[in-house]
Amino acid sequence: MDKELILKNNLKTYRQQKGFSQEELAKTVGTTRQTIISIDKNQFNPSAKLALLLCIALDCTFEQLFYF
């Protein structure tokens, strides 16, 4: 496989649509604001557990929030 798969996300869009600040979302899912910022900027991929907690908090599916 020549092409590297890079996981991207729609976190910022869904977060803003649901009215969450970065800090509020971080508290809701039990992480830090810095982690949310890093995910928003596609600089960090969350663990499977954190990804699922984000989906639950934002009321969306994994496929809606994350993509290649």
C-alpha distances in whole Angstrom, upper triangle without the diagonal:
4,6,8,9,13,16,19,22,25,28,30,31,31,33,36,36,37,40,38,38,36,38,39,36,35,39,38,35,36,34,35,35,33,30,30,31,27,26,27,26,22,23,23,21,24,24,24,28,28,26,28,31,30,29,33,35,33,34,30,27,24,22,25,25,21,18,15
4,7,10,13,16,18,22,25,28,29,30,31,33,35,36,38,39,38,38,35,38,39,36,36,39,39,35,37,34,35,35,32,30,30,30,27,25,27,25,21,22,22,21,24,25,25,29,29,27,29,32,31,31,34,35,34,35,31,29,26,24,26,25,22,19,15
4,6,9,13,15,18,22,24,26,27,28,30,31,32,34,36,34,34,32,35,36,33,32,36,35,32,34,32,32,32,29,27,27,26,23,22,23,21,18,19,19,18,21,23,23,27,26,24,26,29,28,27,31,32,31,31,28,26,23,21,22,22,18,15,11
4,6,10,12,16,19,21,23,25,26,27,29,30,32,33,32,32,29,32,33,30,29,33,32,29,30,28,28,28,26,23,24,23,20,19,20,18,15,15,16,15,18,19,20,23,23,21,24,26,25,25,28,29,28,29,26,24,20,19,21,20,16,13,10
4,6,9,13,16,18,21,22,22,24,26,27,28,30,29,29,26,29,30,27,26,30,29,26,28,26,26,26,24,21,21,21,18,16,18,17,13,14,14,12,15,16,17,20,20,17,20,23,21,21,25,26,25,26,22,20,17,15,17,16,12,10,6
4,6,10,13,15,17,19,20,21,23,24,25,27,26,25,23,26,27,24,23,27,26,23,25,23,23,23,21,18,18,18,15,13,14,13,9,11,11,9,13,15,15,19,18,15,18,21,19,19,23,23,22,23,21,19,15,14,16,14,10,8,6
4,7,11,12,15,16,16,18,20,21,22,24,22,23,20,23,24,20,20,24,23,20,22,20,21,20,19,16,15,16,13,10,12,12,8,10,9,7,10,12,12,16,14,12,15,17,15,15,19,20,18,20,17,15,12,11,12,10,7,6,5
4,7,9,11,12,13,15,17,18,19,21,20,20,18,21,22,18,19,22,22,19,21,19,20,19,17,15,14,14,12,9,9,9,6,9,10,8,11,14,14,17,15,12,15,17,14,14,18,18,16,18,15,14,11,11,11,8,6,5,6
4,6,8,9,10,11,13,14,16,17,16,17,15,18,19,15,16,20,19,17,19,17,18,17,16,14,12,12,11,8,8,9,7,10,10,9,10,13,14,15,13,10,13,14,11,11,15,15,13,15,12,12,10,9,8,5,4,6,8
4,6,5,6,8,10,11,12,14,14,15,14,17,17,14,16,19,18,17,19,18,18,17,17,15,12,12,13,9,8,10,9,13,13,12,13,16,16,17,15,12,14,15,11,11,14,14,11,13,11,11,10,10,7,5,6,8,11
4,5,5,6,8,10,11,12,11,11,10,13,13,10,12,15,14,13,16,14,15,13,14,12,9,10,10,7,6,9,9,12,12,11,11,14,15,15,12,10,12,12,8,9,12,11,9,12,10,12,11,12,9,6,8,11,14
4,6,5,6,9,10,10,9,10,9,12,13,11,12,16,15,15,17,16,15,13,13,12,9,9,11,9,5,8,10,13,13,14,14,17,18,19,15,13,16,15,11,12,15,13,11,14,13,15,14,15,12,9,11,14,16
4,5,5,6,9,10,10,11,12,15,15,13,15,18,17,17,20,19,19,16,17,16,13,13,14,12,9,12,13,16,17,16,17,20,20,20,17,15,17,16,13,13,15,14,10,13,12,14,14,14,11,9,12,14,16
4,5,5,6,9,9,11,11,15,13,11,14,16,14,14,18,17,18,16,17,16,12,14,15,12,10,14,14,17,17,16,16,18,18,18,15,13,14,13,10,9,12,10,7,9,8,11,12,12,9,8,11,14,17
4,6,5,6,5,7,8,11,10,8,11,13,12,12,15,15,15,13,15,14,10,11,14,11,9,13,14,17,16,16,15,18,18,18,14,13,14,13,9,10,12,9,7,10,11,13,14,15,12,10,13,16,19
4,5,5,6,7,9,12,11,10,13,15,14,16,18,18,17,15,17,16,12,13,16,14,11,14,16,19,19,19,19,22,22,21,18,17,18,17,13,14,15,12,10,13,13,16,17,18,15,13,16,18,21
4,5,8,10,12,15,13,12,16,17,16,17,20,20,20,18,20,19,15,16,19,16,14,17,18,21,21,21,20,23,23,22,19,18,18,17,14,13,14,12,9,11,11,15,16,17,13,12,16,18,22
4,6,9,11,13,11,10,14,15,13,14,17,18,18,17,19,18,15,16,19,17,15,18,19,22,22,21,20,22,21,20,18,16,16,15,12,12,12,9,7,9,11,14,16,17,14,13,17,20,23
4,7,10,11,9,9,13,14,13,15,18,18,18,15,18,18,14,16,19,17,15,18,20,22,22,22,21,23,23,22,19,18,19,17,14,15,15,11,10,12,14,18,19,21,17,16,19,22,25
4,6,8,6,6,9,10,10,12,14,14,14,12,15,15,11,13,16,14,13,16,18,20,19,20,18,20,21,20,16,16,17,14,11,13,13,10,9,12,14,17,18,20,17,15,18,21,24
4,5,5,6,8,10,11,12,14,13,12,9,12,13,10,10,14,14,12,15,17,18,18,19,18,21,22,21,17,17,18,16,13,15,16,12,12,16,17,20,20,22,19,17,19,22,25
4,6,5,6,9,10,11,12,10,9,6,8,9,6,7,10,10,9,12,14,15,15,16,15,18,19,18,14,15,17,14,12,15,16,12,12,16,17,19,19,21,19,16,17,21,23
4,6,5,6,9,10,10,9,7,5,9,10,8,9,13,13,12,15,17,18,17,18,16,19,20,19,15,16,18,15,13,16,17,13,14,18,19,22,21,24,22,19,20,24,26
4,5,5,6,9,10,10,10,8,12,12,10,12,15,15,14,17,19,20,19,19,17,19,20,18,15,16,17,13,12,15,14,11,12,15,17,20,20,23,21,18,20,24,27
4,5,5,6,8,8,9,8,11,10,8,11,13,12,12,15,16,17,16,16,14,16,17,15,11,12,13,10,8,11,11,8,9,12,14,16,16,19,17,14,17,20,23
4,5,5,6,5,5,5,9,8,6,9,12,11,12,15,16,16,14,15,12,14,16,14,10,12,13,10,9,13,13,10,12,15,17,18,18,20,19,16,17,21,24
4,6,5,6,7,8,11,11,10,13,15,15,15,19,20,20,18,18,15,16,18,15,12,14,15,11,11,14,14,11,13,16,18,20,20,23,22,19,21,24,27
4,6,8,10,11,14,13,11,15,17,15,16,19,20,21,19,18,15,16,16,13,11,13,12,9,9,11,10,7,10,13,15,17,17,21,19,17,19,23,26
4,6,9,10,13,11,10,14,15,13,15,18,18,19,16,15,12,12,13,10,7,9,9,6,6,10,9,7,10,13,14,16,15,18,18,15,17,20,23
4,7,10,12,10,11,14,15,14,16,19,19,19,16,16,12,13,14,11,9,12,12,9,10,13,13,11,14,16,18,19,18,22,21,18,19,23,25
4,7,8,7,8,11,12,12,14,16,16,16,13,13,10,11,14,11,8,11,13,10,10,14,14,13,15,18,19,20,18,21,21,18,18,22,24
4,5,5,7,9,10,11,13,15,16,15,13,14,12,14,16,15,11,14,16,13,13,16,17,15,16,20,21,22,20,23,22,19,20,23,25
4,5,5,6,9,10,10,12,14,14,13,14,13,16,18,17,13,15,17,15,13,17,18,15,16,19,20,22,21,23,22,18,19,22,24
4,5,5,6,9,10,11,12,11,10,13,12,15,18,17,14,15,18,16,15,18,20,18,18,22,22,23,21,23,22,19,19,21,23
4,5,5,6,9,10,11,9,8,9,8,11,14,14,10,12,15,13,12,15,17,15,16,19,19,20,18,20,20,16,16,19,20
4,5,5,6,9,10,10,9,10,9,12,15,14,10,11,14,12,10,13,15,13,13,17,17,18,16,18,17,13,14,17,19
4,5,5,6,9,9,9,11,12,15,17,18,14,14,17,16,13,16,18,16,16,19,19,20,19,20,19,15,15,18,19
4,5,5,6,5,5,8,9,13,16,16,13,13,17,16,14,17,19,18,17,21,20,20,18,19,19,15,14,16,17
4,5,5,6,5,6,7,11,13,14,11,10,14,13,11,13,16,15,14,17,16,16,14,16,15,11,11,13,14
4,6,8,8,10,11,14,16,17,14,12,15,15,12,14,17,15,14,17,16,17,15,16,14,11,11,13,15
4,5,8,10,12,16,18,19,16,15,18,18,15,17,20,19,17,21,19,20,18,18,17,14,13,14,15
4,6,7,10,14,15,17,15,13,17,17,15,16,20,19,17,20,18,18,15,16,15,12,10,11,12
4,7,10,13,16,18,15,14,18,19,16,18,22,21,20,23,21,21,18,19,19,15,13,14,14
4,6,10,12,14,12,11,15,16,14,16,19,19,18,21,20,19,16,17,18,14,12,14,14
4,7,9,11,9,8,12,13,12,14,17,17,17,19,17,16,13,14,15,12,10,11,12
4,6,8,6,6,9,10,9,12,14,14,15,17,16,15,12,14,15,12,10,13,14
4,5,5,6,9,10,11,12,14,15,16,18,17,15,12,15,17,14,12,15,16
4,6,5,6,9,10,11,12,14,15,16,15,13,10,13,15,13,11,14,15
4,5,5,6,9,10,11,12,14,15,15,13,11,15,16,14,14,17,19
4,5,5,6,9,10,10,12,14,14,13,11,14,15,12,12,16,18
4,5,5,6,9,10,11,12,11,10,7,11,11,9,9,12,15
4,5,5,6,9,10,10,10,8,7,11,12,10,10,14,17
4,5,5,6,9,10,10,11,10,14,14,11,13,17,20
4,5,5,6,8,8,9,9,12,11,9,11,14,18
4,6,5,6,5,6,6,9,9,7,9,13,17
4,5,5,7,8,9,12,12,11,13,17,20
4,6,8,10,12,15,13,11,14,18,22
4,6,9,10,13,10,9,12,16,20
4,7,10,12,10,10,13,16,20
4,7,8,6,7,10,13,17
4,5,5,6,9,11,15
4,5,5,6,8,12
4,6,5,6,10
4,6,7,11
4,7,11
4,7
4
